[in-house]
C-alpha cells in the first residue's frame, strides 16, 4: 500500500492565494495517481473561517480526487469546542474524512491500517491531549499504526515547547506524521514523517527548496519525497556598514533584477548608513513578487531596549507615546503623512484616519 502524506496547504493564504490552490492541486492530483490514500496533517486552510469562494473551491478540488482522504485540523483552523470546524464542513460535503481525537481502521490490498488523529491543541494542553488520545486509541496488533499530529517539535522549529523527538520516539506507533513545520523532515529512522508545506508563507530562509509531499510504501517501509511544480522562493541577506545610498541602491536593484518574474524573492537589508542618511532615501525598482525587509540602522542595544521597557512600566512613557515614537522612526521618509498625527487619528477611529489620509 502507498500512502500520500500532505500538510500545510494554507488554502486562501492572502499573500499567495493562487499559489496555495495551484500547488495544493498539484500535490493532491499527483498523490491521487501514485497512492492508495491521502493523509493531510493540518492547516488545509489558512484561516478558521475561509471565504465562501475558497471553501467552494476547496470542496471541488478534494472531490476531484478518487482515493480516500483523511485530515486533521491545524492551528490555523482550530476553533473552540462548541464551534463548527471548517474540516467538519468538508467532511459533511463528502470531500474527506475528518479525524480529530479519534481513530479509524482501514483495509486496502489486504493491508490493515489503524489511523489515529489529533488536531492541533493549545501548547499548554499538548502532553495531556496526546496522552488521552493514545490511551483511548491504543495500537492494534497486525495493523500499521499511524498517528497524525499538528504540533511544534522542539528540536525542529522555534516556538512554544510542545513535543520532543524523544517523547515521540517512545510512542508505540510505527509511523508518526506531523504538520505545522514547513520544512520537510524524516526522523527516527523513518518513524517521524514531516512533509513540509506545499506553499511558501513566512518567507523565511528555510522555506527555500522544493515543495511537495511524502509517499510512504508500507511494504518496503520507505518514504520518498515527491516534489511538485511550484514557484521557486529565493532568499537574500545584504549587510552594509557605514554605506552610502548609491552603493545600497546598486546592490539591491542588482538582486531584484536577478529574481525572475515567475519566482518569489525576499531581500533582508541589514547594517548601517553613513551619518546623516535616511533609509527612506533608498530607491528600489519594485516588483510585486519581491519583498524587502529593511533593517538598516534598526539595531538597538540590549540596554536601549531594557530602558524603553522600564520607561513604559514606570509610567514615564505611555504605550501610546512609545508607539508614536516608533512609528515616526520607522515611517520617516516613507509615507506622505505626519506619523504622529496619523497615529492619533488611528487611535481615535478608523474613519478619522481615512479622512486624514484623504486630505
C-alpha positions in Angstrom: 0.0 0.0 0.0 1.2 3.5 -0.8 0.2 6.4 1.5 0.5 10.1 0.4 1.3 12.5 3.2 0.5 16.2 2.7 0.4 19.1 5.1 0.1 22.9 5.4 -1.5 23.8 2.1 -2.9 27.0 3.7 -5.6 27.4 1.1 -6.6 31.0 0.7 -3.3 32.4 2.1 -3.8 36.1 1.3 -0.2 36.9 0.0 -0.1 33.9 -2.4 -3.7 32.9 -2.6 -3.5 31.5 -6.2 -0.2 29.7 -5.4 -1.9 28.0 -2.4 -4.6 26.5 -4.6 -2.5 25.6 -7.6 0.3 23.9 -5.5 -2.2 22.0 -3.3 -3.9 20.8 -6.5 -0.6 19.7 -7.9 0.1 17.7 -4.8 -3.3 16.2 -4.5 -3.6 15.2 -8.1 -0.1 13.7 -8.2 -0.9 11.8 -5.0 -4.2 10.6 -6.4 -2.3 8.9 -9.2 0.5 7.4 -7.1 -1.1 6.5 -3.7 -4.0 4.4 -2.3 -5.0 7.0 0.3 -4.0 10.6 1.3 -3.4 11.8 4.9 -3.4 15.6 5.4 -1.7 16.7 8.7 -3.5 20.0 9.3 -3.7 23.6 8.0 -5.6 22.8 5.0 -6.9 26.4 5.1 -5.1 29.5 6.2 -8.0 30.8 8.4 -10.6 29.4 10.8 -13.4 30.8 8.7 -12.4 30.9 5.0 -14.1 33.0 2.3 -17.1 31.1 0.8 -15.4 31.2 -2.6 -12.3 29.5 -1.1 -14.4 26.9 0.7 -16.3 26.1 -2.5 -13.1 25.9 -4.5 -11.6 23.5 -1.9 -14.6 21.2 -1.9 -14.4 20.9 -5.7 -10.7 20.3 -5.5 -10.9 17.5 -2.9 -13.9 15.9 -4.7 -11.9 15.5 -7.8 -9.5 13.1 -6.1 -10.6 9.5 -6.5 -8.9 8.0 -3.4 -9.8 8.3 0.3 -8.6 11.5 2.1 -8.2 11.7 5.9 -7.4 15.0 7.6 -6.9 16.7 10.9 -7.1 20.5 11.6 -4.1 22.6 12.2 -3.6 25.7 14.4 -4.9 27.9 11.7 -8.2 26.1 11.7 -8.6 25.3 15.4 -11.8 26.6 16.9 -13.4 26.3 20.3 -15.0 23.0 21.2 -18.6 24.3 20.6 -17.8 25.8 17.2 -18.0 24.1 13.8 -14.6 23.3 12.4 -14.2 24.0 8.7 -12.8 20.5 8.1 -16.1 19.2 9.6 -17.8 21.1 6.9 -15.6 19.4 4.3 -16.5 16.1 5.8 -20.2 16.9 5.6 -19.7 17.7 1.9 -18.2 14.2 1.3 -14.8 15.7 0.4 -12.8 14.0 3.1 -12.9 12.2 6.5 -12.2 14.5 9.4 -10.1 12.7 12.0 -9.6 14.5 15.3 -9.3 12.9 18.7 -10.5 9.7 17.1 -9.3 6.7 15.1 -10.4 4.7 12.1 -9.4 1.2 10.7 -8.9 0.8 7.0 -8.0 -2.2 4.9 -6.6 -1.8 1.4 -5.0 -4.6 -0.7 -5.2 -6.9 2.3 -3.2 -4.5 4.5 -4.7 -3.1 7.6 -4.1 0.5 8.9 -5.1 1.9 12.3 -5.2 5.6 11.8 -5.3 7.9 14.9 -5.7 11.7 14.6 -5.2 14.6 17.0 -5.8 18.0 15.5 -3.8 21.0 16.8 -4.4 21.8 20.5 -3.1 24.7 22.6 0.5 24.4 23.8 -0.3 24.1 27.4 -2.5 21.0 26.8 -0.4 19.1 24.3 1.0 16.4 26.5 -2.3 15.9 28.3 -4.2 15.7 24.9 -1.7 13.4 23.3 -1.7 11.0 26.4 -5.5 11.0 26.2 -5.8 10.1 22.5 -3.1 7.5 22.7 -4.7 5.8 25.8 -8.2 5.9 24.2 -6.9 4.5 20.9 -4.2 2.0 21.7 -2.1 0.5 18.9 -3.6 -2.7 17.3 -1.8 -5.9 16.6 -1.4 -6.9 12.9 -2.1 -3.3 11.8 0.1 -0.5 10.6 -0.5 2.0 13.4 -0.2 5.7 12.3 -0.5 8.7 14.5 -1.3 12.1 12.8 -0.4 15.4 14.7 0.0 19.1 14.0 2.2 20.5 16.8 5.5 22.1 17.4 8.5 19.8 17.7 11.1 21.4 19.9 14.2 20.4 18.1 12.9 21.3 14.6 11.2 24.7 15.0 11.2 27.8 17.0 8.1 28.3 19.2 6.4 27.2 22.4 7.9 24.0 23.7 5.4 21.2 22.9 6.8 17.8 22.0 10.3 16.5 21.8 11.6 13.9 19.3 12.5 11.7 22.3 8.8 11.8 23.5 7.6 10.8 20.1 10.2 8.0 19.8 8.7 6.4 22.9 5.2 6.1 21.4 4.3 2.6 20.1 3.1 3.8 16.7 5.1 2.6 13.7 4.6 5.9 11.9 4.0 9.4 13.3 3.0 12.1 10.9 3.3 15.8 11.9 2.3 19.0 10.1 2.9 22.6 11.3 6.7 22.6 10.4 7.0 23.9 6.9 10.3 22.2 6.0 10.4 18.5 5.0 12.0 16.1 7.6 12.3 12.4 8.0 13.5 11.5 11.5 13.8 8.5 13.9 14.8 6.1 11.1 11.7 6.9 9.1 9.2 6.7 12.0 8.6 10.5 12.1 7.5 12.0 8.8 7.1 15.7 8.3 6.1 16.5 4.6 6.5 20.3 4.9 4.2 22.9 3.4 3.0 23.0 -0.2 3.2 26.8 -0.3 5.6 29.5 0.9 4.1 31.6 3.7 6.6 33.0 6.1 9.3 34.0 3.6 12.0 32.5 5.8 15.3 31.3 4.6 14.5 27.7 5.5 11.5 27.8 3.1 13.8 27.7 0.1 13.9 24.5 -1.9 11.4 22.1 -3.3 7.8 21.8 -2.0 5.8 18.6 -2.2 4.5 15.6 -0.3 5.8 12.3 1.0 4.9 8.9 -0.5 5.2 6.1 2.1 5.4 2.5 0.8 4.1 0.2 3.6 5.7 -3.0 2.2 9.1 -1.5 1.7 8.7 0.7 4.8 10.3 3.6 2.9 9.4 7.2 2.5 10.1 9.2 -0.7 9.7 13.0 -1.0 7.8 13.8 -4.2 8.4 17.4 -5.4 5.6 19.3 -7.1 5.7 22.1 -9.6 5.7 25.4 -7.7 7.2 28.9 -7.8 10.8 29.0 -6.6 11.5 31.0 -3.5 14.8 32.9 -3.2 16.1 34.5 0.0 18.9 37.1 0.2 20.6 38.9 3.1 22.5 42.1 2.3 24.7 43.6 5.0 26.2 47.1 4.9 28.5 49.1 7.2 28.5 52.9 7.1 27.4 52.7 3.5 26.1 55.3 1.0 22.8 55.3 -0.7 24.2 54.7 -4.2 26.1 51.6 -3.0 23.0 50.2 -1.4 20.7 51.0 -4.3 23.0 49.3 -6.7 23.3 46.1 -4.8 19.6 45.8 -4.0 18.5 46.5 -7.6 21.0 44.1 -8.9 19.5 41.3 -6.8 16.0 42.3 -7.8 16.8 42.0 -11.4 18.2 38.5 -10.8 14.8 37.4 -9.5 12.6 36.1 -12.3 9.0 37.2 -12.7 7.8 33.6 -12.0 9.8 33.4 -8.8 9.3 34.8 -5.2 12.1 36.8 -3.7 12.8 38.2 -0.3 15.7 40.6 0.5 16.7 41.5 4.0 18.8 44.6 4.3 20.9 44.9 7.4 23.6 47.2 8.8 24.3 50.9 8.9 24.1 54.0 6.7 26.6 56.9 6.7 25.8 59.5 9.3 23.0 61.9 8.2 21.5 59.4 5.7 18.0 58.0 6.0 16.8 54.6 4.8 13.8 56.4 3.2 16.3 57.7 0.6 16.8 54.2 -0.8 15.4 53.9 -4.3 14.2 50.4 -5.2 12.9 49.1 -8.6 9.9 47.4 -7.1 8.5 44.1 -8.3 5.3 42.6 -6.9 7.0 39.2 -6.4 9.9 40.7 -4.4 9.6 41.6 -0.7 12.1 43.9 1.1 12.7 43.8 4.8 14.6 47.0 5.6 16.5 46.7 8.9 19.1 49.4 8.2 20.0 51.4 11.3 17.3 49.5 13.2 19.6 47.6 15.6 19.2 48.6 19.2 21.4 47.7 22.1 20.0 45.4 24.8 20.4 48.3 27.2 18.3 50.6 25.0 15.5 48.0 24.8 15.5 47.5 28.5 15.4 51.2 29.1 12.4 51.6 26.8 10.5 48.8 28.7 11.4 50.4 32.0 10.0 53.7 30.9 6.7 52.2 30.0 6.5 50.2 33.2 7.4 53.2 35.4 4.8 55.3 33.7 7.4 57.7 32.3 6.2 57.0 28.8 2.7 55.8 27.9 2.3 53.0 25.4 0.7 55.5 23.0 3.8 57.7 23.3 6.2 54.8 22.8 4.2 53.5 19.8 4.1 57.0 18.3 7.9 57.4 18.6 8.5 54.0 17.0 6.1 54.8 14.1 7.9 58.1 13.4 11.2 56.4 13.3 10.1 53.7 11.0 7.9 55.7 8.8 10.1 58.8 8.3 10.5 59.5 4.6 8.3 56.5 3.6 4.8 57.9 3.8 3.5 61.4 2.9 1.8 61.9 6.2 2.9 63.1 9.6 3.3 59.8 11.6 2.3 61.2 15.0 -0.9 62.8 13.5 -1.8 59.6 11.7 -1.3 57.6 14.9 -3.6 60.0 16.8 -6.3 59.6 14.1 -6.0 55.8 14.2 -6.2 55.8 18.0 -9.4 57.9 17.7 -11.1 55.9 14.9 -10.5 54.3 11.5 -12.9 56.9 10.0 -10.8 59.8 11.3 -7.6 58.2 9.9 -9.3 57.7 6.5 -10.3 61.3 6.4 -6.8 62.4 7.3 -5.3 60.2 4.5 -7.8 61.5 2.0 -7.0 65.2 2.7 
